């Protein structure tokens, strides 16, 4: 993860007048390096950390978000992003591998290069246009239902099993 990339994008958004709030989940307090990076950028008042939360509490937090951001140089499937999409939250991701399979520009979110200005622009473009954000939200939910729902996963597994073991 490249949190510094995201923090730099938040600084740019704040300078552009966007009232950005950044929520980090999974740890009650950032480690010393992250805390220093937040302080160095004067973002202490806009970065909020949540401890490990129950599934219900986490869903409640995620549902408040306008966008979920993956600022990685390399990423696999990123279950957290799929959870956000299931909650109707569009995803902005750097081009880093795995997310390119489910972050579909102008359908479920946006893909950007590893650049704070590009990341800030994509976040602002979604947050500033409520109709687009709603359309991306619906696209994210639709993608999850078609590709990652329990029903679809079971259907694919059965199909693969029939292919691998046709006599079963």
N, CA, C and O of each residue as an XYZ file, in Angstrom:
672
protein
N       0.850     -1.178      0.000
C       0.000      0.000      0.000
C       0.892      1.236      0.000
O       1.962      1.253      0.609
N       0.440      2.235     -0.675
C       1.185      3.488     -0.741
C       0.351      4.603     -0.116
O      -0.181      5.464     -0.817
N       0.246      4.576      1.208
C      -0.566      5.559      1.897
C      -0.078      6.979      1.633
O      -0.884      7.908      1.584
N       1.233      7.160      1.461
C       1.750      8.503      1.183
C       1.151      9.081     -0.103
O       0.890     10.281     -0.180
N       0.938      8.244     -1.093
C       0.309      8.685     -2.336
C      -1.099      9.212     -2.054
O      -1.485     10.268     -2.556
N      -1.854      8.478     -1.254
C      -3.207      8.907     -0.901
C      -3.171     10.181     -0.059
O      -3.971     11.089     -0.284
N      -2.259     10.260      0.900
C      -2.153     11.468      1.721
C      -1.811     12.690      0.871
O      -2.343     13.776      1.096
N      -0.927     12.511     -0.102
C      -0.590     13.623     -0.997
C      -1.801     14.046     -1.819
O      -1.998     15.236     -2.067
N      -2.607     13.088     -2.239
C      -3.832     13.413     -2.982
C      -4.813     14.167     -2.081
O      -5.466     15.108     -2.531
N      -4.919     13.762     -0.821
C      -5.799     14.455      0.124
C      -5.338     15.898      0.314
O      -6.164     16.809      0.361
N      -4.035     16.111      0.422
C      -3.510     17.476      0.542
C      -3.931     18.300     -0.674
O      -4.383     19.436     -0.527
N      -3.786     17.742     -1.855
C      -4.183     18.467     -3.068
C      -5.669     18.782     -3.062
O      -6.069     19.892     -3.411
N      -6.486     17.821     -2.669
C      -7.925     18.050     -2.622
C      -8.273     19.147     -1.619
O      -9.126     19.991     -1.894
N      -7.628     19.140     -0.478
C      -7.873     20.180      0.524
C      -7.472     21.553     -0.015
O      -8.178     22.536      0.210
N      -6.348     21.625     -0.723
C      -5.905     22.894     -1.314
C      -6.874     23.384     -2.391
O      -6.979     24.583     -2.649
N      -7.573     22.447     -3.008
C      -8.565     22.806     -4.031
C      -9.920     23.144     -3.418
O     -10.865     23.464     -4.139
N     -10.020     23.075     -2.099
C     -11.245     23.458     -1.419
C     -12.217     22.334     -1.133
O     -13.329     22.594     -0.672
N     -11.836     21.092     -1.392
C     -12.713     19.959     -1.102
C     -12.622     19.612      0.380
O     -11.518     19.481      0.909
N     -13.754     19.460      1.060
C     -13.748     19.148      2.498
C     -13.514     17.651      2.749
O     -14.389     16.961      3.270
N     -12.354     17.169      2.382
C     -12.028     15.749      2.417
C     -11.852     15.262      3.850
O     -11.222     15.922      4.677
N     -12.416     14.106      4.120
C     -12.191     13.365      5.357
C     -11.703     11.986      4.933
O     -12.304     11.357      4.062
N     -10.638     11.522      5.530
C     -10.065     10.220      5.199
C     -10.257      9.292      6.391
O      -9.857      9.614      7.510
N     -10.868      8.143      6.144
C     -11.066      7.150      7.195
C     -10.232      5.915      6.881
O     -10.333      5.341      5.797
N      -9.413      5.518      7.837
C      -8.599      4.320      7.719
C      -9.170      3.284      8.677
O      -9.420      3.592      9.843
N      -9.377      2.078      8.208
C      -9.972      1.046      9.057
C      -8.962     -0.057      9.335
O      -8.049     -0.302      8.546
N      -9.144     -0.715     10.470
C      -8.329     -1.868     10.800
C      -7.363     -1.658     11.944
O      -6.889     -2.634     12.526
N      -7.052     -0.421     12.288
C      -6.137     -0.160     13.394
C      -6.647      1.031     14.189
O      -7.103      2.018     13.612
N      -6.570      0.941     15.534
C      -7.067      2.058     16.343
C      -6.219      3.309     16.196
O      -6.742      4.420     16.276
N      -4.930      3.149     15.986
C      -4.020      4.275     15.805
C      -3.045      3.917     14.698
O      -2.624      2.765     14.594
N      -2.681      4.884     13.872
C      -1.680      4.592     12.843
C      -0.318      4.323     13.486
O      -0.025      4.829     14.569
N       0.508      3.525     12.813
C       1.852      3.292     13.356
C       2.652      4.599     13.276
O       2.187      5.580     12.695
N       3.833      4.607     13.851
C       4.622      5.837     13.974
C       4.922      6.470     12.611
O       4.875      7.692     12.470
N       5.226      5.648     11.617
C       5.533      6.178     10.292
C       4.333      6.845      9.645
O       4.455      7.919      9.057
N       3.179      6.212      9.754
C       1.955      6.787      9.186
C       1.555      8.040      9.952
O       1.162      9.042      9.355
N       1.657      7.979     11.278
C       1.324      9.156     12.093
C       2.212     10.332     11.721
O       1.737     11.465     11.640
N       3.495     10.075     11.494
C       4.418     11.146     11.104
C       4.053     11.705      9.733
O       4.101     12.917      9.522
N       3.688     10.825      8.802
C       3.303     11.279      7.459
C       2.041     12.132      7.511
O       1.928     13.117      6.781
N       1.098     11.763      8.365
C      -0.133     12.539      8.532
C       0.186     13.899      9.143
O      -0.305     14.927      8.676
N       1.008     13.900     10.186
C       1.375     15.155     10.852
C       2.170     16.066      9.922
O       1.940     17.275      9.885
N       3.098     15.489      9.178
C       3.932     16.271      8.258
C       3.074     17.016      7.232
O       3.426     18.116      6.804
N       1.968     16.421      6.848
C       1.089     17.027      5.847
C      -0.028     17.864      6.491
O      -0.900     18.387      5.797
N       0.010     17.980      7.811
C      -0.989     18.756      8.557
C      -2.407     18.219      8.323
O      -3.342     18.983      8.085
N      -2.544     16.893      8.396
C      -3.831     16.250      8.127
C      -4.441     15.587      9.362
O      -5.415     14.844      9.239
N      -3.890     15.840     10.536
C      -4.397     15.168     11.745
C      -5.893     15.370     11.934
O      -6.580     14.459     12.396
N      -6.403     16.524     11.593
C      -7.822     16.801     11.827
C      -8.743     16.158     10.790
O      -9.959     16.132     10.982
N      -8.188     15.643      9.702
C      -9.048     15.079      8.650
C      -8.851     13.578      8.442
O      -9.555     12.974      7.633
N      -7.905     12.967      9.159
C      -7.680     11.526      9.054
C      -8.194     10.871     10.324
O      -7.773     11.223     11.427
N      -9.097      9.924     10.168
C      -9.710      9.228     11.292
C      -9.413      7.735     11.170
O      -9.598      7.144     10.106
N      -8.958      7.138     12.253
C      -8.630      5.715     12.260
C      -9.672      4.945     13.054
O     -10.088      5.365     14.134
N     -10.084      3.813     12.504
C     -11.040      2.930     13.171
C     -10.318      1.642     13.538
O      -9.519      1.140     12.747
N     -10.580      1.103     14.709
C      -9.997     -0.196     15.066
C     -10.640     -1.293     14.213
O     -11.539     -1.034     13.413
N     -10.165     -2.502     14.403
C     -10.819     -3.632     13.750
C     -12.281     -3.638     14.198
O     -12.573     -3.599     15.393
N     -13.178     -3.687     13.242
C     -14.606     -3.572     13.526
C     -15.324     -4.872     13.183
O     -14.840     -5.666     12.376
N     -16.476     -5.080     13.801
C     -17.321     -6.213     13.418
C     -17.792     -5.974     11.980
O     -17.716     -4.854     11.477
N     -18.264     -7.003     11.342
C     -18.737     -6.877      9.967
C     -19.849     -5.841      9.872
O     -19.879     -5.036      8.942
N     -20.755     -5.864     10.829
C     -21.881     -4.919     10.815
C     -21.390     -3.482     10.995
O     -21.822     -2.580     10.277
N     -20.493     -3.274     11.948
C     -19.976     -1.926     12.194
C     -19.160     -1.438     10.991
O     -19.258     -0.274     10.602
N     -18.360     -2.326     10.408
C     -17.571     -1.958      9.238
C     -18.482     -1.571      8.076
O     -18.226     -0.577      7.396
N     -19.531     -2.338      7.844
C     -20.477     -2.003      6.770
C     -21.095     -0.635      7.010
O     -21.294      0.128      6.065
N     -21.400     -0.317      8.258
C     -21.946      1.000      8.576
C     -20.980      2.125      8.250
O     -21.388      3.184      7.773
N     -19.701      1.896      8.508
C     -18.682      2.904      8.183
C     -18.542      3.026      6.669
O     -18.546      4.130      6.126
N     -18.417      1.893      5.997
C     -18.208      1.902      4.542
C     -19.364      2.601      3.823
O     -19.142      3.355      2.876
N     -20.575      2.356      4.266
C     -21.741      2.943      3.595
C     -21.751      4.470      3.644
O     -22.457      5.101      2.858
N     -20.994      5.069      4.537
C     -20.892      6.532      4.602
C     -19.943      7.106      3.558
O     -20.008      8.295      3.246
N     -19.074      6.279      3.025
C     -18.010      6.763      2.150
C     -18.540      7.142      0.772
O     -19.465      6.519      0.252
N     -17.942      8.166      0.199
C     -18.230      8.533     -1.185
C     -17.425      7.680     -2.148
O     -17.877      7.389     -3.255
N     -16.226      7.278     -1.728
C     -15.336      6.524     -2.605
C     -14.357      5.724     -1.752
O     -13.974      6.145     -0.660
N     -13.960      4.566     -2.269
C     -12.937      3.728     -1.654
C     -11.705      3.846     -2.530
O     -11.805      3.750     -3.754
N     -10.541      4.054     -1.922
C      -9.327      4.302     -2.704
C      -8.292      3.214     -2.447
O      -8.015      2.850     -1.304
N      -7.729      2.705     -3.539
C      -6.619      1.750     -3.483
C      -5.395      2.464     -4.061
O      -5.274      2.593     -5.279
N      -4.478      2.931     -3.188
C      -3.312      3.655     -3.683
C      -2.066      2.772     -3.792
O      -0.971      3.212     -3.444
N      -2.217      1.552     -4.263
C      -1.138      0.565     -4.243
C      -0.285      0.586     -5.508
O      -0.712      1.019     -6.578
N       0.948      0.095     -5.330
C       1.806     -0.162     -6.494
C       1.572     -1.569     -7.011
O       1.748     -1.842     -8.198
N       1.172     -2.466     -6.111
C       0.856     -3.832     -6.497
C      -0.247     -4.326     -5.579
O      -0.182     -4.134     -4.365
N      -1.244     -4.951     -6.145
C      -2.390     -5.403     -5.356
C      -2.951     -6.665     -5.985
O      -2.926     -6.834     -7.204
N      -3.453     -7.540     -5.143
C      -4.135     -8.734     -5.623
C      -5.623     -8.461     -5.746
O      -6.028     -7.431     -6.286
N      -6.416     -9.359     -5.258
C      -7.864     -9.245     -5.393
C      -8.438     -8.061     -4.622
O      -9.376     -7.430     -5.108
N      -7.923     -7.738     -3.462
C      -8.381     -6.628     -2.615
C      -9.839     -6.818     -2.188
O     -10.748     -6.149     -2.678
N     -10.019     -7.737     -1.276
C     -11.345     -8.049     -0.739
C     -12.011     -6.803     -0.168
O     -13.221     -6.632     -0.314
N     -11.237     -5.928      0.482
C     -11.818     -4.709      1.073
C     -12.507     -3.860      0.007
O     -13.557     -3.274      0.272
N     -11.939     -3.787     -1.181
C     -12.563     -3.016     -2.257
C     -13.863     -3.674     -2.711
O     -14.838     -2.984     -3.005
N     -13.880     -5.003     -2.769
C     -15.112     -5.703     -3.142
C     -16.186     -5.505     -2.077
O     -17.367     -5.382     -2.401
N     -15.783     -5.472     -0.812
C     -16.744     -5.194      0.261
C     -17.319     -3.787      0.101
O     -18.517     -3.576      0.292
N     -16.468     -2.834     -0.246
C     -16.950     -1.465     -0.468
C     -17.923     -1.431     -1.640
O     -18.969     -0.787     -1.560
N     -17.588     -2.116     -2.721
C     -18.482     -2.149     -3.886
C     -19.822     -2.786     -3.517
O     -20.870     -2.332     -3.976
N     -19.793     -3.830     -2.697
C     -21.037     -4.470     -2.269
C     -21.905     -3.513     -1.457
O     -23.125     -3.665     -1.404
N     -21.272     -2.531     -0.829
C     -21.999     -1.496     -0.086
C     -22.368     -0.317     -0.984
O     -22.915      0.678     -0.509
N     -22.071     -0.427     -2.274
C     -22.415      0.643     -3.207
C     -21.415      1.778     -3.252
O     -21.769      2.899     -3.617
N     -20.184      1.510     -2.889
C     -19.152      2.548     -2.891
C     -18.246      2.348     -4.107
O     -17.619      1.298     -4.247
N     -18.174      3.357     -4.991
C     -17.266      3.265     -6.138
C     -15.809      3.200     -5.671
O     -15.482      3.634     -4.567
N     -14.944      2.656     -6.524
C     -13.536      2.479     -6.184
C     -12.667      3.282     -7.151
O     -12.860      3.242     -8.367
N     -11.714      4.005     -6.585
C     -10.652      4.632     -7.371
C      -9.385      3.879     -7.013
O      -9.030      3.766     -5.839
N      -8.707      3.366     -8.024
C      -7.508      2.580     -7.795
C      -6.409      2.984     -8.749
O      -6.658      3.380     -9.888
N      -5.187      2.876     -8.260
C      -4.060      2.977     -9.169
C      -4.049      1.718    -10.025
O      -4.635      0.699     -9.659
N      -3.391      1.797    -11.145
C      -3.216      0.611    -11.994
C      -2.137     -0.251    -11.331
O      -0.940      0.015    -11.438
N      -2.611     -1.293    -10.643
C      -1.684     -2.060     -9.804
C      -1.941     -3.568     -9.860
O      -1.496     -4.303     -8.978
N      -2.638     -4.024    -10.866
C      -2.853     -5.464    -10.999
C      -4.287     -5.873    -10.755
O      -5.160     -5.601    -11.579
N      -4.540     -6.516     -9.643
C      -5.838     -7.103     -9.318
C      -7.044     -6.200     -9.502
O      -8.022     -6.626    -10.116
N      -7.020     -4.967     -8.996
C      -8.198     -4.104     -9.134
C      -8.613     -3.829    -10.578
O      -9.762     -3.474    -10.839
N      -7.699     -3.989    -11.493
C      -8.040     -3.749    -12.895
C      -9.063     -4.753    -13.424
O      -9.640     -4.553    -14.493
N      -9.286     -5.840    -12.668
C     -10.314     -6.816    -13.042
C     -11.717     -6.369    -12.645
O     -12.693     -6.803    -13.255
N     -11.835     -5.510    -11.636
C     -13.167     -5.128    -11.163
C     -13.413     -3.624    -11.095
O     -14.561     -3.195    -10.985
N     -12.365     -2.824    -11.159
C     -12.552     -1.376    -11.230
C     -12.638     -1.032    -12.712
O     -11.629     -0.947    -13.412
N     -13.851     -0.842    -13.159
C     -14.115     -0.599    -14.580
C     -14.411      0.887    -14.738
O     -15.428      1.384    -14.254
N     -13.507      1.594    -15.425
C     -13.698      3.043    -15.560
C     -15.096      3.402    -16.058
O     -15.604      2.846    -17.031
N     -15.682      4.341    -15.359
C     -17.002      4.880    -15.644
C     -18.130      3.852    -15.481
O     -19.244      4.065    -15.958
N     -17.832      2.741    -14.807
C     -18.881      1.772    -14.474
C     -18.880      1.444    -12.978
O     -19.926      1.485    -12.330
N     -17.697      1.119    -12.430
C     -17.595      0.814    -11.000
C     -16.661      1.778    -10.267
O     -16.576      1.755     -9.039
N     -15.966      2.618    -11.023
C     -15.011      3.549    -10.421
C     -14.077      4.106    -11.465
O     -14.489      4.415    -12.583
N     -12.810      4.234    -11.095
C     -11.826      4.788    -12.023
C     -10.443      4.236    -11.709
O     -10.120      3.954    -10.555
N      -9.631      4.087    -12.749
C      -8.245      3.656    -12.634
C      -7.342      4.821    -13.005
O      -7.601      5.543    -13.968
N      -6.274      4.994    -12.224
C      -5.375      6.120    -12.456
C      -3.924      5.664    -12.349
O      -3.644      4.605    -11.788
N      -3.002      6.461    -12.885
C      -1.580      6.161    -12.685
C      -1.169      6.480    -11.249
O      -1.950      7.047    -10.486
N       0.047      6.118    -10.890
C       0.586      6.365     -9.547
C       1.033      7.819     -9.430
O       2.227      8.120     -9.423
N       0.060      8.703     -9.339
C       0.337     10.133     -9.313
C      -0.691     10.811     -8.409
O      -1.892     10.626     -8.607
N      -0.247     11.590     -7.423
C      -1.203     12.216     -6.506
C      -2.222     13.105     -7.214
O      -3.391     13.129     -6.829
N      -1.796     13.831     -8.239
C      -2.728     14.716     -8.954
C      -3.798     13.902     -9.673
O      -4.971     14.277     -9.663
N      -3.408     12.800    -10.291
C      -4.378     11.950    -10.984
C      -5.337     11.307     -9.986
O      -6.536     11.207    -10.249
N      -4.817     10.877     -8.857
C      -5.654     10.279     -7.826
C      -6.642     11.314     -7.280
O      -7.829     11.027     -7.128
N      -6.146     12.510     -6.990
C      -7.010     13.583     -6.489
C      -8.091     13.935     -7.507
O      -9.251     14.132     -7.147
N      -7.707     14.012     -8.765
C      -8.674     14.359     -9.821
C      -9.796     13.314     -9.902
O     -10.970     13.669    -10.003
N      -9.432     12.031     -9.859
C     -10.440     10.966     -9.955
C     -11.380     10.984     -8.746
O     -12.588     10.804     -8.896
N     -10.832     11.198     -7.561
C     -11.662     11.270     -6.359
C     -12.624     12.448     -6.462
O     -13.819     12.307     -6.199
N     -12.095     13.614     -6.846
C     -12.927     14.819     -6.957
C     -14.007     14.653     -8.018
O     -15.139     15.099     -7.832
N     -13.660     14.013     -9.128
C     -14.625     13.840    -10.219
C     -15.829     13.011     -9.780
O     -16.945     13.237    -10.249
N     -15.609     12.066     -8.897
C     -16.713     11.248     -8.394
C     -17.479     11.996     -7.304
O     -18.709     12.046     -7.326
N     -16.756     12.572     -6.359
C     -17.407     13.220     -5.212
C     -18.158     14.492     -5.591
O     -19.159     14.829     -4.958
N     -17.696     15.193     -6.602
C     -18.320     16.459     -6.980
C     -19.539     16.278     -7.878
O     -20.334     17.205     -8.038
N     -19.690     15.102     -8.459
C     -20.803     14.848     -9.382
C     -21.676     13.746     -8.789
O     -21.415     12.560     -8.991
N     -22.711     14.145     -8.057
C     -23.536     13.188     -7.338
C     -24.241     12.210     -8.280
O     -24.416     11.043     -7.929
N     -24.646     12.659     -9.463
C     -25.282     11.735    -10.410
C     -24.286     10.672    -10.866
O     -24.635      9.495    -10.961
N     -23.062     11.076    -11.144
C     -22.043     10.102    -11.551
C     -21.750      9.145    -10.398
O     -21.622      7.938    -10.606
N     -21.645      9.683     -9.187
C     -21.372      8.836     -8.038
C     -22.479      7.800     -7.867
O     -22.199      6.635     -7.583
N     -23.727      8.212     -8.037
C     -24.856      7.288     -7.933
C     -24.784      6.223     -9.022
O     -25.022      5.045     -8.753
N     -24.460      6.625    -10.243
C     -24.341      5.669    -11.350
C     -23.219      4.666    -11.090
O     -23.382      3.472    -11.340
N     -22.080      5.149    -10.589
C     -20.969      4.249    -10.265
C     -21.324      3.326     -9.107
O     -20.921      2.163     -9.089
N     -22.073      3.840     -8.148
C     -22.534      3.025     -7.028
C     -23.391      1.870     -7.527
O     -23.194      0.722     -7.127
N     -24.333      2.175     -8.392
C     -25.189      1.125     -8.956
C     -24.371      0.150     -9.793
O     -24.632     -1.053     -9.777
N     -23.387      0.658    -10.522
C     -22.509     -0.205    -11.308
C     -21.691     -1.131    -10.426
O     -21.481     -2.294    -10.769
N     -21.229     -0.621     -9.292
C     -20.452     -1.445     -8.361
C     -21.311     -2.579     -7.801
O     -20.876     -3.730     -7.760
N     -22.510     -2.254     -7.378
C     -23.421     -3.277     -6.847
C     -23.747     -4.308     -7.926
O     -23.746     -5.511     -7.666
N     -24.023     -3.833     -9.122
C     -24.340     -4.741    -10.235
C     -23.158     -5.660    -10.531
O     -23.351     -6.852    -10.770
N     -21.935     -5.121    -10.518
C     -20.753     -5.947    -10.789
C     -20.625     -7.038     -9.724
O     -20.372     -8.199    -10.045
N     -20.799     -6.665     -8.476
C     -20.710     -7.644     -7.383
C     -21.757     -8.733     -7.565
O     -21.448     -9.918     -7.437
N     -22.993     -8.344     -7.861
C     -24.054     -9.333     -8.034
C     -23.760    -10.279     -9.192
O     -24.058    -11.471     -9.107
N     -23.181     -9.764    -10.273
C     -22.926    -10.596    -11.456
C     -21.652    -11.421    -11.357
O     -21.545    -12.470    -11.992
N     -20.675    -10.957    -10.558
C     -19.368    -11.622    -10.578
C     -18.885    -12.139     -9.226
O     -18.013    -13.006     -9.188
N     -19.419    -11.640     -8.128
C     -18.849    -12.008     -6.830
C     -19.891    -12.370     -5.771
O     -19.550    -12.511     -4.597
N     -21.134    -12.520     -6.164
C     -22.153    -12.896     -5.176
C     -21.983    -14.367     -4.804
O     -21.321    -15.125     -5.513
N     -22.577    -14.751     -3.704
C     -22.506    -16.147     -3.278
C     -23.122    -17.054     -4.346
O     -22.561    -18.103     -4.663
N     -24.259    -16.663     -4.897
C     -24.916    -17.465     -5.925
C     -24.004    -17.639     -7.139
O     -23.855    -18.752     -7.645
N     -23.394    -16.555     -7.605
C     -22.530    -16.627     -8.781
C     -21.288    -17.461     -8.489
O     -20.842    -18.227     -9.344
N     -20.731    -17.323     -7.304
C     -19.553    -18.117     -6.933
C     -19.880    -19.605     -6.918
O     -19.090    -20.418     -7.397
N     -21.033    -19.965     -6.375
C     -21.444    -21.367     -6.361
C     -21.672    -21.880     -7.773
O     -21.283    -23.005     -8.090
N     -22.296    -21.074     -8.627
C     -22.547    -21.478    -10.010
C     -21.232    -21.732    -10.736
O     -21.095    -22.734    -11.439
N     -20.267    -20.835    -10.572
C     -18.963    -21.009    -11.224
C     -18.233    -22.238    -10.711
O     -17.642    -22.982    -11.494
N     -18.269    -22.458     -9.400
C     -17.607    -23.627     -8.830
C     -18.201    -24.900     -9.413
O     -17.467    -25.800     -9.824
N     -19.526    -24.980     -9.452
C     -20.174    -26.172    -10.029
C     -19.776    -26.354    -11.490
O     -19.519    -27.474    -11.930
N     -19.726    -25.278    -12.229
C     -19.345    -25.344    -13.640
C     -17.908    -25.847    -13.796
O     -17.631    -26.694    -14.646
N     -17.005    -25.327    -12.979
C     -15.608    -25.772    -13.041
C     -15.472    -27.234    -12.633
O     -14.694    -27.984    -13.222
N     -16.234    -27.627    -11.622
C     -16.182    -29.031    -11.186
C     -16.692    -29.943    -12.295
O     -16.109    -30.998    -12.544
N     -17.778    -29.548    -12.966
C     -18.318    -30.368    -14.071
C     -17.295    -30.485    -15.207
O     -17.188    -31.533    -15.844
N     -16.545    -29.404    -15.458
C     -15.533    -29.423    -16.504
C     -14.379    -30.348    -16.117
O     -13.906    -31.143    -16.929
N     -13.934    -30.228    -14.856
C     -12.793    -31.030    -14.397
C     -13.175    -32.489    -14.166
O     -12.361    -33.384    -14.390
N     -14.395    -32.733    -13.723
C     -14.845    -34.083    -13.410
C     -16.180    -34.347    -14.079
O     -17.204    -34.380    -13.396
N     -16.206    -34.537    -15.392
C     -17.478    -34.655    -16.125
C     -18.345    -35.846    -15.693
O     -19.549    -35.834    -15.950
N     -17.796    -36.837    -15.070
C     -18.578    -38.023    -14.680
C     -19.286    -37.835    -13.337
O     -20.058    -38.705    -12.933
N     -19.050    -36.751    -12.652
C     -19.722    -36.531    -11.356
C     -21.146    -36.092    -11.557
O     -21.863    -35.860    -10.584
